[in-house]
Amino acid sequence: MIAACLAGDAAAWDALITRYQGFIFALALRYGLSAADADDLFQDVSIKLYRHLGELREVRRLSGWLAAVIRQEVWGRWRRREVVLLGDLSEVEQSWADWGAGPDPEQEVLALERENLVRISLDSLGEECRRLLALLYGPEATGYAEAAERLGMPLGSVGPRRARCLARLRKKLEELGY
Amino acid sequence: MNPCNVTFEELLDYHEQRLADRGPVERHLGSGCTECAERLSWLRQFLPALSSALGSPAPGPSARAAAFARALARTEAPGGPALRTLVAHLVFEGRDVSMPGLRRTGGEPRQRVYEAEAVVVNLWEEPSEESAYLIGQAYSREGTALVPASVEAVSPEGRSWRAEVRGEEFHFPRLAAGSYELLLKMADQWVRLRDVRVGD
């Protein structure tokens, strides 16, 4: 994908932005930016990404690179008083301290990236799969019996179908490089 | 040889503790099947991500910001030298102004001046019934014309229009009433004009 972008393929760049826009924005919000400031930051990070594509040959390393750029940008803007961080300042400061001091500071970035990729992949599954997975793994997850009743399918089909849906999700994520 | 005889569904049932007898799958995993170990690792990583993704609306930038990011590939080659982005501020706004070339076919023309460090951007708007004609020029503070390589107007919905650059001016012949972000790509920097209201 990056190679295609570097070759001037605008569609590849579109796809790269589609893939990472939620991640960049979510991480900016995670650092306490307002939606408007996160919007601004997203545009500036996009410019940096576009300009540095030549140094980023592997998509797998992109989230780490983006996370570092976002962190620098937010930190710099905060110090220059260009942005106001939402929430209690001591919590934000503690969050910054935890980020560097934790045993594995990349875990949260990876979790955000996975979540973002899952959202993208879910969009490509059919409606039936999305509804079934929402019923079984969403915030108001139900048991198999209720899922079967709501979807009008035999109880014995729920398990196999959810496995097929998850296998399709995994395949989609593999196509995205995961 | 270590044939993988555990299906994805069985592994999923094992992970979710739905199997009455976990022994066969445990023994299989204990035998060192790398394929099943990878699938199990995927389930451990991505099922929590699936729950999070299903549990909250997708965060994302505005359509306008996303359109700006996409427009980058249409305005320059990737991997070039890093360009700064300057945000211009409105320093003057007035109506009933004179500007050579304005046709005065609609309502009162309007002039706006924006500044961003050493760059000054003049905008003249000539409204008509359903749209406006927008002409712009960029200068240095010393008055030297700075001709942008490209200029895009992006609506809040993310639609974008590219200006025609004619000599030292850039022209948007027909912009619908609304708010736009103007993005001027100069030789060594971007200049952003936020919330340029047209037709009000």
Interface residues (C-beta under 8 A of the other chain):
Chain A: C5 L6 G8 A10 W13 D14 I17 Q21 G22 I24 F25 A26 L29 A38 D39 D40 F42 Q43 D44 S46 I47 K48 Y50 R51 H52 L53 G54 A111 R114 E115 N116 L117 V118 R119 L122 L133 A134 Y137 G138 P139 A141 G159 P160 R162 A163 L166 A167 L169 R170 L173
Chain B: T7 F8 E9 L12 D13 R18 R39 W42 L43 Q45 F46 L47 P48 A49 L50 S51 S52 A53 L54 G55 A58 P59 G60 P61 S62 R64 A65 A66 F68 A69 R70 L72 A73 R74 E76 A77 P78 G79 G80 P81 A82 L83 T85 W190 R192
